Every structure is written in C-alpha cells, then in structure tokens.
C-alpha cells in the first residue's frame, strides 16, 4: 500500500514521527511505515522528540503511552502548550478506559492497543494525515482572509458590520449620518479588498471563516475565534 492515492497537496510533505523507548519496536514500526510510503522520524523519548523537532512539523505523531520520562499523554499536553498542531496517535499494550479517555481528552486522535493489525495502524495514519492536510489548508485560507480583513479601515469595517447585518446602503447612510455615495464607495472598497463581487459573497465568506475558526478552535483550544467584523483578535 502506498500513499500516492491520497491526493495530498503537492507542497505538503508529511512525516510520521515515531516516539517509543523500545529500540526494536521503533525500528519495526519505522520499517512498516516506510513500506506504506511515508517518511519517518523516530525518537527514543518524548524529550528527544521535543528537542529535535519544531512546532510547525506536518504529518502525525505516533507515540507509545508508557515512555521513560515524559509519557505519551504528558507529551500531548506539552506539545499544545508550545504551539504544536499536529494529530497524535497513541499506542499502548496497556489500553483501558481511563487512559483512553485521558488521551482523547488531551487531543489524541486515536488510541490503538498493541499488538495492532497493520491495517488498523495504516487507517489511523491515513486519517491523521488527511486531517492535518485539511487543517493546514483551512488555516492558510483563514490566515490569508484575516490579512485581507486587516487592510480595511475602521470606517470600512463599520460599514461591513452593518452590511453583514443585512442593512441597505440607505439605512447605513442614515445610521452613520453619511451620504449614500460615501457608503457605496466604502462598500466597493470592502468587496475589492476581500476579493468578492457581491454582499451575498461577503456573507458567505464570513460564514466560511467562522465555521473554519470554530472547527480549528474545537480541535485546538489555543486558536482564537475571528469574525470579519471583529478584528480585535488579530
């Protein structure tokens, strides 16, 4: 089985980061994942992983639950505190309800009991990499959109807020004590800067941004919610 059927973005090059303090297990899992068609990096401890990687790595982490020193759940916690945003799969020969719940509540994508079928590991890695790829694409779009929002003046943001509430040009002009011509000009500037043609497209963009931010916020509590008409979180 190879990963070329995943249709990943051409500039997305994921790796599977293996953390296990058993040399033989680490070597065998590395060989297996390499045969699956993915690049691997392996570490004998959570501390070694944290020391030798940056928080912008992509792909997924495959960590044993019970490690010498920092364990798998503690690793996930620490990764979150310093900005890692990559799916984590936990494996262990000692899976029970308690440590499964603990791992999942800290953000583990899945918990797999050793010894596991190769297909189960494959499916988990595929799911993790798909999620990582989709999230990175969503974060990039969200970042680019926020950068466009940042180009709006305060007066344009004020008009946009009212447009998103469904107000007409006439109503906005009356509310802000400005001429309709001024509102039309600001409306055009807003649409041009955000790359949309109509107010309905602006509303769709706003909805998409909020949905993406909500999803990212659900998956990573460190990501703030952003609204088109609220630039305070930028």
Backbone bond lengths (Angstrom), bond angles and torsions (degrees), N, CA, C in turn:
res aa  C-N    CA-C-N  psi(-1)  N-CA   C-N-CA  omega(-1)  CA-C   N-CA-C  phi
1 X - - - 1.468 - - 1.526 108.71 -
2 X 1.327 114.42 137.37 1.449 119.64 -178.53 1.517 108.98 -124.27
3 X 1.343 116.58 165.66 1.468 119.77 -177.68 1.513 112.87 -93.53
4 X 1.356 118.81 2.91 1.454 119.20 -172.72 1.522 113.77 -71.96
5 X 1.337 117.86 -9.75 1.457 119.65 178.44 1.518 112.09 -88.01
6 X 1.331 117.84 0.61 1.460 120.94 -177.05 1.522 112.66 -76.54
7 X 1.316 117.34 -19.08 1.461 122.29 -178.39 1.523 111.25 55.77
8 X 1.329 115.52 50.57 1.454 121.18 177.67 1.524 109.90 -77.14
9 X 1.331 118.16 154.75 1.463 120.73 177.50 1.529 110.73 -56.05
10 X 1.319 118.33 143.57 1.469 121.05 -176.65 1.520 113.84 -61.45
11 X 1.331 117.16 -27.19 1.458 120.33 -178.92 1.528 112.54 -95.15
12 X 1.320 116.07 9.79 1.472 120.93 -179.61 1.521 108.44 -105.58
13 X 1.323 117.29 113.44 1.457 122.11 -176.88 1.533 109.67 -121.66
14 X 1.328 116.69 87.82 1.459 120.74 -175.57 1.525 113.04 -77.62
15 X 1.310 115.28 155.36 1.457 122.80 172.06 1.521 108.29 -131.56
16 X 1.314 115.58 155.98 1.464 120.69 173.06 1.525 106.71 -103.03
17 X 1.322 116.36 120.92 1.453 122.90 -177.73 1.526 108.42 -98.28
18 X 1.322 116.24 111.33 1.456 122.62 -173.09 1.520 109.42 -98.87
19 X 1.334 116.06 124.79 1.471 120.75 179.09 1.524 108.07 -121.01
20 X 1.325 116.59 110.53 1.470 121.22 -178.72 1.521 108.28 -156.98
21 X 1.323 116.61 134.37 1.466 119.65 -177.09 1.528 113.24 -87.80
22 X 1.331 117.70 1.76 1.455 122.14 175.38 1.527 108.55 -97.04
23 X 1.325 116.36 113.26 1.472 120.93 -175.27 1.515 112.41 -58.02
24 X 1.333 117.64 -42.78 1.457 120.55 -176.94 1.518 111.48 -69.31
25 X 1.324 117.01 -40.20 1.461 120.62 177.94 1.519 110.14 -65.12
26 X 1.319 116.04 -44.48 1.460 121.11 -179.80 1.528 110.79 -59.76
27 X 1.318 115.99 -41.52 1.465 120.33 -179.59 1.523 111.53 -68.38
28 X 1.327 117.24 -42.28 1.464 119.98 -177.32 1.524 111.13 -69.60
29 X 1.331 116.96 -39.62 1.463 120.32 178.44 1.530 110.03 -66.95
30 X 1.314 116.74 -39.02 1.466 120.71 177.22 1.526 110.57 -59.70
31 X 1.328 116.47 -46.39 1.467 120.32 179.31 1.526 111.01 -61.89
32 X 1.329 116.62 -42.32 1.459 121.05 -178.98 1.523 111.14 -62.55
33 X 1.320 116.63 -46.95 1.466 120.42 -177.18 1.527 111.01 -69.81
34 X 1.325 116.80 -35.55 1.464 119.37 174.61 1.522 111.03 -61.20
35 X 1.334 116.49 -38.44 1.468 120.47 177.64 1.527 111.38 -66.48
36 X 1.314 116.18 -26.11 1.460 120.69 177.41 1.528 111.16 -73.49
37 X 1.322 115.67 -15.03 1.462 119.20 177.86 1.507 114.75 103.42
38 X 1.343 117.16 11.76 1.458 119.80 179.32 1.519 111.06 -108.96
39 X 1.322 115.29 149.28 1.456 120.55 172.68 1.531 108.53 -73.24
40 X 1.318 116.09 150.72 1.456 120.02 179.20 1.524 110.98 -132.85
41 X 1.310 114.55 153.69 1.455 123.02 169.65 1.524 105.49 -136.57
42 X 1.324 117.74 132.24 1.461 119.28 -176.03 1.524 111.98 -121.98
43 X 1.327 115.01 150.34 1.458 122.34 -175.02 1.528 108.86 -140.98
44 X 1.328 115.07 142.26 1.465 119.72 -176.94 1.522 112.83 -83.94
45 X 1.321 117.23 -7.16 1.470 120.36 -179.61 1.519 110.29 -158.46
46 X 1.327 115.11 162.77 1.458 119.97 176.00 1.523 110.01 -63.89
47 X 1.330 115.10 -37.05 1.464 119.53 -179.35 1.533 110.83 -63.61
48 X 1.342 116.47 -40.89 1.471 120.03 179.07 1.523 110.81 -65.53
49 X 1.330 116.27 -39.36 1.467 120.71 177.55 1.524 110.52 -60.69
50 X 1.330 116.82 -47.84 1.458 120.73 -177.50 1.535 111.22 -65.87
51 X 1.327 116.20 -34.60 1.457 120.28 -177.93 1.530 111.92 -71.89
52 X 1.339 116.66 -33.16 1.461 120.69 -170.39 1.534 114.54 -104.07
53 X 1.329 117.98 2.89 1.466 120.18 179.53 1.520 110.62 -124.66
54 X 1.330 114.86 160.95 1.465 122.29 175.14 1.526 108.12 -106.76
55 X 1.331 116.87 161.34 1.465 119.29 -175.21 1.524 113.89 -78.13
56 X 1.347 116.98 2.24 1.458 119.15 178.31 1.534 112.36 -103.07
57 X 1.323 117.27 13.29 1.463 120.05 178.74 1.525 110.14 -62.92
58 X 1.336 115.80 154.04 1.462 119.37 -179.21 1.523 110.69 -127.99
59 X 1.329 115.29 156.78 1.454 122.43 -176.92 1.512 108.69 119.80
60 X 1.328 117.30 -119.00 1.463 120.48 175.24 1.520 109.67 -158.96
61 X 1.327 114.97 162.31 1.464 122.00 176.63 1.519 108.04 -109.36
62 X 1.331 116.04 133.82 1.455 122.32 176.05 1.516 106.85 -117.03
63 X 1.329 116.83 106.21 1.456 119.87 -174.22 1.519 112.19 -122.73
64 X 1.321 115.13 142.00 1.461 120.09 172.34 1.526 108.40 -71.83
65 X 1.324 115.60 148.80 1.464 119.68 -179.27 1.521 111.00 -72.32
66 X 1.333 115.47 -46.59 1.454 120.21 -177.40 1.520 109.66 -98.38
67 X 1.314 115.12 109.59 1.460 122.08 -179.96 1.519 109.36 -124.74
68 X 1.310 116.21 152.43 1.460 119.56 171.36 1.522 107.38 -67.01
69 X 1.312 116.69 133.16 1.465 119.94 -176.69 1.515 110.05 82.59
70 X 1.314 116.13 -132.08 1.469 121.96 179.98 1.530 109.26 -66.09
71 X 1.351 117.02 126.22 1.469 119.06 -179.48 1.534 111.06 -86.14
72 X 1.330 115.73 178.67 1.456 120.27 -174.49 1.517 114.03 -60.99
73 X 1.328 117.51 -41.32 1.464 120.83 -179.92 1.522 110.75 -68.96
74 X 1.315 116.67 -40.28 1.469 120.33 177.10 1.530 110.24 -64.65
75 X 1.323 116.21 -34.62 1.464 120.02 176.98 1.521 110.64 -62.28
76 X 1.326 117.32 -46.20 1.466 120.99 179.26 1.525 110.47 -59.22
77 X 1.317 116.32 -45.56 1.468 120.74 179.50 1.524 110.93 -58.19
78 X 1.335 115.92 -47.16 1.454 119.61 -177.17 1.521 111.41 -67.15
79 X 1.333 116.35 -38.57 1.467 120.05 177.50 1.522 110.55 -57.18
80 X 1.326 117.02 -42.42 1.460 120.61 -179.52 1.523 111.61 -65.19
81 X 1.327 116.72 -37.34 1.464 119.32 -176.01 1.522 112.27 -68.21
82 X 1.349 117.85 -25.03 1.466 119.24 -178.04 1.522 112.53 -113.70
83 X 1.336 116.19 20.20 1.458 119.73 166.38 1.506 118.15 92.41
84 X 1.330 118.94 10.75 1.460 119.39 173.30 1.529 108.89 -69.48
85 X 1.306 116.57 136.56 1.467 120.60 178.02 1.524 107.79 -136.72
86 X 1.308 116.35 74.44 1.454 123.56 -175.38 1.527 107.60 -141.88
87 X 1.331 118.76 137.42 1.467 120.45 -178.74 1.530 111.82 -60.35
88 X 1.325 115.50 143.98 1.466 121.30 179.82 1.531 109.30 -122.98
89 X 1.315 114.87 129.51 1.463 122.00 173.65 1.522 107.40 -107.54
90 X 1.320 116.92 129.52 1.458 121.58 -179.87 1.520 109.25 -105.76
91 X 1.327 116.71 133.20 1.461 121.57 175.70 1.521 108.74 -121.94
92 X 1.331 116.20 148.13 1.455 119.49 -179.85 1.524 110.67 -165.92
93 X 1.300 115.31 148.39 1.459 120.32 172.76 1.508 111.26 -84.95
94 X 1.333 116.96 -0.24 1.467 121.15 -176.20 1.522 110.44 -126.99
95 X 1.311 116.76 53.62 1.462 121.22 -178.70 1.519 110.10 -83.59
96 X 1.330 115.63 126.60 1.464 121.28 171.95 1.521 107.70 -138.14
97 X 1.319 115.63 179.18 1.463 120.04 -176.26 1.523 111.12 -60.36
98 X 1.328 116.84 -42.68 1.461 120.70 -175.68 1.524 112.64 -62.52
99 X 1.350 116.70 -53.52 1.464 116.55 -176.97 1.524 112.01 -73.43
100 X 1.339 117.36 -24.93 1.463 119.45 174.21 1.528 110.15 -65.68
101 X 1.328 116.66 -48.09 1.464 121.32 178.95 1.522 110.36 -62.11
102 X 1.330 116.84 -42.74 1.463 120.46 -179.56 1.530 111.10 -61.91
103 X 1.329 115.81 -44.59 1.465 119.62 -179.06 1.520 111.12 -65.66
104 X 1.333 116.80 -44.82 1.459 120.01 -178.64 1.526 110.83 -66.91
105 X 1.321 117.53 -38.03 1.467 120.46 -179.33 1.527 111.04 -67.12
106 X 1.322 117.30 -25.76 1.466 120.59 177.34 1.527 112.16 -85.41
107 X 1.342 116.59 -5.93 1.449 119.34 174.74 1.513 116.08 116.03
108 X 1.342 117.91 4.13 1.460 119.60 176.91 1.523 109.49 -61.44
109 X 1.312 116.68 137.38 1.457 120.84 179.46 1.518 110.80 -72.09
110 X 1.326 117.00 -39.92 1.458 121.39 178.82 1.518 109.55 -156.16
111 X 1.315 115.15 160.92 1.464 122.50 176.89 1.518 107.15 -126.68
112 X 1.339 116.83 123.10 1.451 121.93 -175.19 1.526 109.43 -117.03
113 X 1.330 115.08 133.87 1.460 119.94 179.99 1.525 110.48 -88.19
114 X 1.328 115.51 132.14 1.461 121.56 173.86 1.530 109.41 -80.71
115 X 1.306 118.36 147.98 1.467 127.24 -11.06 1.527 109.82 -74.96
116 X 1.297 117.56 140.16 1.458 121.36 -175.24 1.532 109.82 -112.03
117 X 1.333 116.94 149.47 1.467 120.16 174.08 1.522 109.62 -65.52
118 X 1.319 117.12 145.22 1.461 120.87 179.54 1.528 111.23 -57.26
119 X 1.345 116.59 -36.62 1.457 120.11 -178.36 1.526 111.31 -64.58
120 X 1.336 116.89 -36.92 1.468 120.07 178.98 1.523 110.69 -65.35
121 X 1.329 115.47 -42.13 1.463 119.09 177.51 1.528 110.18 -64.74
122 X 1.317 116.80 -44.88 1.463 122.21 178.70 1.522 110.73 -56.97
123 X 1.343 116.59 -49.26 1.465 120.70 -178.42 1.526 111.22 -60.93
124 X 1.324 116.79 -40.00 1.464 120.72 -179.24 1.523 111.11 -67.07
125 X 1.326 117.02 -41.40 1.466 120.78 179.68 1.523 110.27 -66.92
126 X 1.332 116.45 -43.41 1.466 120.05 178.26 1.525 110.65 -59.06
127 X 1.350 116.11 -46.75 1.468 120.36 179.88 1.520 110.84 -60.46
128 X 1.341 116.79 -42.85 1.461 121.28 -178.10 1.522 111.27 -64.36
129 X 1.318 116.88 -43.36 1.471 120.29 -177.62 1.521 110.97 -70.84
130 X 1.312 117.54 -36.97 1.468 120.07 175.09 1.522 110.61 -61.02
131 X 1.324 115.78 -45.35 1.469 120.27 179.66 1.522 110.62 -62.68
132 X 1.337 116.79 -44.40 1.461 120.55 -179.78 1.517 110.63 -61.56
133 X 1.332 116.87 -44.09 1.466 120.99 179.87 1.524 111.00 -62.57
134 X 1.335 116.80 -45.87 1.466 120.85 -178.95 1.521 111.18 -65.43
135 X 1.328 116.89 -39.67 1.460 119.90 -179.88 1.523 111.31 -67.31
136 X 1.313 117.05 -39.02 1.458 119.92 179.13 1.522 110.73 -65.43
137 X 1.330 116.28 -39.02 1.460 120.76 177.05 1.528 110.03 -64.02
138 X 1.337 116.30 -42.42 1.465 120.39 179.83 1.526 111.08 -66.97
139 X 1.327 117.01 -41.41 1.462 120.05 179.32 1.521 111.17 -64.36
140 X 1.347 116.50 -38.95 1.456 119.99 178.63 1.518 110.74 -63.53
141 X 1.338 116.72 -46.22 1.467 120.41 178.58 1.528 109.94 -61.57
142 X 1.325 117.02 -43.19 1.461 120.97 179.84 1.524 111.06 -62.82
143 X 1.321 116.41 -42.66 1.467 120.16 179.28 1.523 111.05 -63.50
144 X 1.328 116.19 -44.81 1.466 120.11 -179.87 1.526 110.78 -63.33
145 X 1.328 116.38 -39.10 1.464 120.34 178.73 1.520 110.69 -66.04
146 X 1.329 116.69 -41.71 1.463 120.23 178.98 1.522 111.21 -64.67
147 X 1.318 116.82 -34.93 1.464 119.91 177.21 1.530 110.72 -65.30
148 X 1.330 116.34 -36.16 1.470 119.95 175.76 1.531 110.11 -66.66
149 X 1.330 115.70 -41.99 1.463 120.28 179.55 1.530 110.46 -59.80
150 X 1.331 115.55 -37.78 1.461 120.51 -177.54 1.519 112.65 -64.92
151 X 1.339 117.20 -18.36 1.470 119.80 179.48 1.524 111.81 -80.68
152 X 1.320 118.01 -12.31 1.467 120.47 -179.67 1.518 110.49 -72.83
153 X 1.302 115.48 142.53 1.464 119.92 173.92 1.518 108.76 -77.26
154 X 1.331 116.20 167.30 1.468 119.94 178.30 1.527 111.05 -61.05
155 X 1.326 116.65 -38.74 1.465 119.75 -179.15 1.528 110.72 -68.40
156 X 1.326 117.23 -36.06 1.464 120.46 177.42 1.529 110.97 -69.02
157 X 1.325 115.53 -38.41 1.469 119.67 177.52 1.524 110.49 -63.09
158 X 1.323 115.98 -38.88 1.466 121.38 178.80 1.529 110.85 -62.09
159 X 1.317 116.12 -44.06 1.465 120.59 178.79 1.531 109.97 -67.52
160 X 1.327 116.89 -41.63 1.462 120.21 -179.62 1.525 111.27 -60.93
161 X 1.307 116.61 -40.18 1.456 120.83 178.59 1.520 110.77 -57.33
162 X 1.315 116.22 -42.44 1.462 120.68 -179.38 1.531 111.31 -73.33
163 X 1.324 117.06 -35.32 1.464 120.04 176.24 1.529 110.60 -62.41
164 X 1.326 115.86 -40.83 1.459 120.26 -179.81 1.527 112.47 -69.64
165 X 1.320 116.12 -17.72 1.464 120.59 174.93 1.519 111.69 -88.77
166 X 1.343 115.81 3.08 1.457 120.22 176.29 1.514 115.02 87.01
167 X 1.326 117.29 13.07 1.463 120.54 -178.43 1.532 110.61 -75.95
168 X 1.315 117.21 145.54 1.463 122.48 177.67 1.524 109.90 -82.51
169 X 1.334 115.76 165.54 1.458 119.79 177.11 1.523 111.34 -56.73
170 X 1.337 115.04 -43.47 1.463 120.04 -179.21 1.516 111.06 -62.56
171 X 1.324 115.84 -44.52 1.458 120.29 -179.59 1.525 111.27 -64.23
172 X 1.323 116.92 -40.94 1.465 120.91 179.88 1.526 110.32 -66.58
173 X 1.314 115.97 -41.85 1.462 120.28 179.31 1.522 110.40 -59.90
174 X 1.325 115.50 -43.47 1.467 120.60 179.32 1.525 110.35 -65.04
175 X 1.339 116.39 -43.61 1.466 121.16 -177.80 1.523 112.01 -64.36
176 X 1.327 116.59 -38.70 1.463 120.48 -176.81 1.522 112.93 -95.90
177 X 1.333 115.65 -0.38 1.460 121.79 -179.68 1.527 110.57 57.93
178 X 1.332 114.69 48.25 1.458 122.13 178.20 1.517 109.08 -127.92
179 X 1.325 116.46 166.40 1.462 119.82 177.50 1.530 109.78 -76.74
180 X 1.352 114.91 154.13 1.456 118.71 177.64 1.524 110.87 -62.70
181 X 1.312 116.38 -32.56 1.461 120.21 178.83 1.536 110.32 -60.88
182 X 1.322 116.10 -42.90 1.474 119.99 178.17 1.526 111.10 -61.47
183 X 1.331 115.91 -41.88 1.468 120.69 180.00 1.527 110.21 -64.71
184 X 1.338 115.69 -42.37 1.473 120.13 178.91 1.526 110.16 -60.80
185 X 1.304 116.66 -42.01 1.467 120.70 -179.54 1.528 111.05 -66.20
186 X 1.328 116.67 -41.30 1.463 119.75 179.31 1.535 110.37 -69.09
187 X 1.312 115.42 -37.26 1.463 120.21 177.54 1.526 110.35 -61.64
188 X 1.320 116.68 -43.28 1.458 120.44 178.81 1.523 110.90 -64.15
189 X 1.315 116.72 -40.57 1.464 120.72 179.16 1.535 110.65 -63.22
190 X 1.317 116.20 -39.67 1.468 121.10 179.33 1.528 110.33 -62.74
191 X 1.321 115.89 -49.80 1.462 120.45 -178.23 1.523 110.89 -62.84
192 X 1.334 116.31 -41.67 1.464 120.20 -179.94 1.532 111.51 -63.44
193 X 1.323 116.26 -45.16 1.461 120.41 -176.98 1.528 111.89 -67.27
194 X 1.327 116.77 -32.58 1.462 120.10 -178.65 1.527 112.34 -93.61
195 X 1.337 116.63 -1.52 1.449 120.25 173.81 1.513 114.93 71.59
196 X 1.328 117.33 32.89 1.464 121.47 177.30 1.532 109.21 -122.90
197 X 1.334 115.83 161.21 1.465 120.25 -174.46 1.518 113.85 -98.70
198 X 1.333 116.77 -29.73 1.466 120.35 -174.43 1.525 110.15 -137.83
199 X 1.323 115.56 163.40 1.463 120.86 178.44 1.522 110.63 -61.95
200 X 1.336 117.14 -34.12 1.461 119.70 178.59 1.527 110.30 -62.56
201 X 1.352 115.99 -36.17 1.471 120.11 176.57 1.523 110.78 -68.67
202 X 1.326 115.47 -34.82 1.462 120.62 176.14 1.523 110.15 -62.40
203 X 1.333 115.90 -43.21 1.464 120.63 178.83 1.529 110.89 -63.97
204 X 1.337 116.52 -40.27 1.467 120.23 178.31 1.525 110.82 -64.56
205 X 1.339 116.15 -41.19 1.459 120.40 178.47 1.520 110.44 -62.42
206 X 1.323 115.79 -42.01 1.465 120.85 179.00 1.520 110.87 -61.91
207 X 1.330 116.62 -43.13 1.462 121.15 179.76 1.526 110.71 -64.60
208 X 1.333 116.19 -44.39 1.461 120.32 179.39 1.522 111.06 -61.55
209 X 1.330 116.76 -42.98 1.458 121.00 179.95 1.521 111.08 -61.02
210 X 1.321 116.55 -44.50 1.457 120.34 -179.31 1.528 111.56 -66.46
211 X 1.338 116.61 -39.50 1.462 120.21 179.08 1.525 111.16 -63.87
212 X 1.337 115.71 -43.65 1.464 119.92 179.50 1.520 110.50 -64.88
213 X 1.328 116.55 -44.89 1.455 119.84 179.94 1.527 111.20 -63.89
214 X 1.333 116.03 -37.81 1.465 119.48 178.76 1.522 110.58 -64.01
215 X 1.341 116.43 -41.83 1.452 120.24 179.69 1.526 110.97 -67.06
216 X 1.318 116.63 -44.91 1.454 120.02 179.32 1.520 110.93 -65.31
217 X 1.307 116.47 -36.52 1.454 120.84 178.86 1.519 110.50 -67.85
218 X 1.336 116.62 -34.88 1.463 121.53 177.84 1.523 110.17 -66.51
219 X 1.335 116.33 -39.52 1.455 120.74 -176.83 1.516 112.56 -82.60
220 X 1.336 116.53 -24.78 1.458 120.69 -177.82 1.523 108.42 -143.67
221 X 1.312 117.15 107.77 1.455 121.52 -174.28 1.525 112.73 -65.62
222 X 1.338 117.26 -12.01 1.464 119.99 -178.35 1.521 113.13 -83.92
223 X 1.353 117.84 -7.00 1.456 120.97 -177.37 1.528 109.66 -92.52
224 X 1.333 119.61 120.45 1.458 121.45 -178.29 1.517 112.42 -76.52
225 X 1.325 116.77 152.51 1.455 122.07 174.84 1.522 109.36 -77.61
226 X 1.313 116.70 139.52 1.462 122.44 179.90 1.521 108.49 -125.88
227 X 1.331 116.40 138.40 1.456 121.49 174.29 1.523 107.45 -122.39
228 X 1.331 116.52 145.78 1.464 119.95 -179.47 1.523 111.53 -52.43
229 X 1.312 115.72 -40.44 1.463 119.09 -174.91 1.523 112.41 -93.24
230 X 1.340 116.50 12.39 1.448 120.26 178.33 1.516 108.50 -136.18
231 X 1.328 116.91 100.95 1.458 120.79 -175.48 1.526 111.23 -99.72
232 X 1.334 117.86 12.41 1.451 120.03 -175.37 1.518 111.81 -69.70
233 X 1.354 117.11 -24.29 1.454 118.82 -177.74 1.506 113.88 -86.78
234 X 1.345 117.48 2.12 1.467 120.02 -174.48 1.524 110.52 -88.74
